[in-house]
Amino acid sequence: MSGPSTARVMIVGQAPGSTECDTGRPFNGPSGTRLFDWLAEAGWDERDFRTTQYMTAITKCYPGRASSGKGDRAPSGAEQKLCAPFLDREIALVAPEVIIPVGSMAVRKFVGRVRLTDVVGKRVEQENCLIIPLPHPSGVNLWLNREENQERVSQALGHLRQLQRERGW
């Protein structure tokens, strides 16, 4: 977790990766590089985003490598449940105007059981904030290989760019 309580935007990922645990910086590894490339398309400089907005995850501990050897293991339902009060408290304290859930697990937390193809590229209005879902930026995420899904990411970044301009973040 990092960022000020005054943040208007909150990114919520799945779980810290191994490099995040070493450095204490969310999205510090290769996935972070891609995420910040995306955010640059939306008009945010990485350093500015990291100092003015909030970043956290569904679970707070590195879950370890996936048994397949490709990427990290997805946190179990029990792990997610154990960490839920911490995430709920972060959201209550920051009270973001926009939440950007990154990856299927985070998207499901905020918009329910949906397919990424049904929500990435859309603005999801909720009671207290706006949700702009993004896929996970990991290199093992094959969802990103499809041209139509890349277009969905571009649409989501367009929503973020528009919000940033309108609200002056």
Secondary structure as a PSIPRED ss2 file (coil, helix, strand):
# PSIPRED VFORMAT (PSIPRED V4.0)

   1 M C   1.000  0.000  0.000
   2 S E   0.000  0.000  1.000
   3 G C   1.000  0.000  0.000
   4 P C   1.000  0.000  0.000
   5 S C   1.000  0.000  0.000
   6 T C   1.000  0.000  0.000
   7 A C   1.000  0.000  0.000
   8 R C   1.000  0.000  0.000
   9 V E   0.000  0.000  1.000
  10 M E   0.000  0.000  1.000
  11 I E   0.000  0.000  1.000
  12 V E   0.000  0.000  1.000
  13 G E   0.000  0.000  1.000
  14 Q C   1.000  0.000  0.000
  15 A C   1.000  0.000  0.000
  16 P C   1.000  0.000  0.000
  17 G C   1.000  0.000  0.000
  18 S H   0.000  1.000  0.000
  19 T H   0.000  1.000  0.000
  20 E H   0.000  1.000  0.000
  21 C H   0.000  1.000  0.000
  22 D H   0.000  1.000  0.000
  23 T H   0.000  1.000  0.000
  24 G C   1.000  0.000  0.000
  25 R C   1.000  0.000  0.000
  26 P C   1.000  0.000  0.000
  27 F C   1.000  0.000  0.000
  28 N C   1.000  0.000  0.000
  29 G C   1.000  0.000  0.000
  30 P H   0.000  1.000  0.000
  31 S H   0.000  1.000  0.000
  32 G H   0.000  1.000  0.000
  33 T H   0.000  1.000  0.000
  34 R H   0.000  1.000  0.000
  35 L H   0.000  1.000  0.000
  36 F H   0.000  1.000  0.000
  37 D H   0.000  1.000  0.000
  38 W H   0.000  1.000  0.000
  39 L H   0.000  1.000  0.000
  40 A H   0.000  1.000  0.000
  41 E H   0.000  1.000  0.000
  42 A C   1.000  0.000  0.000
  43 G C   1.000  0.000  0.000
  44 W C   1.000  0.000  0.000
  45 D C   1.000  0.000  0.000
  46 E H   0.000  1.000  0.000
  47 R H   0.000  1.000  0.000
  48 D H   0.000  1.000  0.000
  49 F H   0.000  1.000  0.000
  50 R H   0.000  1.000  0.000
  51 T H   0.000  1.000  0.000
  52 T H   0.000  1.000  0.000
  53 Q C   1.000  0.000  0.000
  54 Y E   0.000  0.000  1.000
  55 M E   0.000  0.000  1.000
  56 T E   0.000  0.000  1.000
  57 A E   0.000  0.000  1.000
  58 I C   1.000  0.000  0.000
  59 T C   1.000  0.000  0.000
  60 K C   1.000  0.000  0.000
  61 C C   1.000  0.000  0.000
  62 Y C   1.000  0.000  0.000
  63 P C   1.000  0.000  0.000
  64 G C   1.000  0.000  0.000
  65 R E   0.000  0.000  1.000
  66 A C   1.000  0.000  0.000
  67 S C   1.000  0.000  0.000
  68 S C   1.000  0.000  0.000
  69 G C   1.000  0.000  0.000
  70 K C   1.000  0.000  0.000
  71 G C   1.000  0.000  0.000
  72 D E   0.000  0.000  1.000
  73 R C   1.000  0.000  0.000
  74 A C   1.000  0.000  0.000
  75 P C   1.000  0.000  0.000
  76 S C   1.000  0.000  0.000
  77 G H   0.000  1.000  0.000
  78 A H   0.000  1.000  0.000
  79 E H   0.000  1.000  0.000
  80 Q H   0.000  1.000  0.000
  81 K H   0.000  1.000  0.000
  82 L H   0.000  1.000  0.000
  83 C H   0.000  1.000  0.000
  84 A H   0.000  1.000  0.000
  85 P H   0.000  1.000  0.000
  86 F H   0.000  1.000  0.000
  87 L H   0.000  1.000  0.000
  88 D H   0.000  1.000  0.000
  89 R H   0.000  1.000  0.000
  90 E H   0.000  1.000  0.000
  91 I H   0.000  1.000  0.000
  92 A H   0.000  1.000  0.000
  93 L H   0.000  1.000  0.000
  94 V H   0.000  1.000  0.000
  95 A C   1.000  0.000  0.000
  96 P C   1.000  0.000  0.000
  97 E C   1.000  0.000  0.000
  98 V E   0.000  0.000  1.000
  99 I E   0.000  0.000  1.000
 100 I E   0.000  0.000  1.000
 101 P E   0.000  0.000  1.000
 102 V E   0.000  0.000  1.000
 103 G C   1.000  0.000  0.000
 104 S H   0.000  1.000  0.000
 105 M H   0.000  1.000  0.000
 106 A H   0.000  1.000  0.000
 107 V H   0.000  1.000  0.000
 108 R H   0.000  1.000  0.000
 109 K H   0.000  1.000  0.000
 110 F H   0.000  1.000  0.000
 111 V H   0.000  1.000  0.000
 112 G C   1.000  0.000  0.000
 113 R C   1.000  0.000  0.000
 114 V C   1.000  0.000  0.000
 115 R C   1.000  0.000  0.000
 116 L H   0.000  1.000  0.000
 117 T H   0.000  1.000  0.000
 118 D H   0.000  1.000  0.000
 119 V H   0.000  1.000  0.000
 120 V C   1.000  0.000  0.000
 121 G C   1.000  0.000  0.000
 122 K C   1.000  0.000  0.000
 123 R C   1.000  0.000  0.000
 124 V E   0.000  0.000  1.000
 125 E E   0.000  0.000  1.000
 126 Q C   1.000  0.000  0.000
 127 E C   1.000  0.000  0.000
 128 N C   1.000  0.000  0.000
 129 C C   1.000  0.000  0.000
 130 L E   0.000  0.000  1.000
 131 I E   0.000  0.000  1.000
 132 I C   1.000  0.000  0.000
 133 P C   1.000  0.000  0.000
 134 L E   0.000  0.000  1.000
 135 P C   1.000  0.000  0.000
 136 H C   1.000  0.000  0.000
 137 P C   1.000  0.000  0.000
 138 S C   1.000  0.000  0.000
 139 G C   1.000  0.000  0.000
 140 V C   1.000  0.000  0.000
 141 N C   1.000  0.000  0.000
 142 L H   0.000  1.000  0.000
 143 W H   0.000  1.000  0.000
 144 L H   0.000  1.000  0.000
 145 N H   0.000  1.000  0.000
 146 R C   1.000  0.000  0.000
 147 E H   0.000  1.000  0.000
 148 E H   0.000  1.000  0.000
 149 N H   0.000  1.000  0.000
 150 Q H   0.000  1.000  0.000
 151 E H   0.000  1.000  0.000
 152 R H   0.000  1.000  0.000
 153 V H   0.000  1.000  0.000
 154 S H   0.000  1.000  0.000
 155 Q H   0.000  1.000  0.000
 156 A H   0.000  1.000  0.000
 157 L H   0.000  1.000  0.000
 158 G H   0.000  1.000  0.000
 159 H H   0.000  1.000  0.000
 160 L H   0.000  1.000  0.000
 161 R H   0.000  1.000  0.000
 162 Q H   0.000  1.000  0.000
 163 L H   0.000  1.000  0.000
 164 Q H   0.000  1.000  0.000
 165 R H   0.000  1.000  0.000
 166 E H   0.000  1.000  0.000
 167 R H   0.000  1.000  0.000
 168 G C   1.000  0.000  0.000
 169 W C   1.000  0.000  0.000
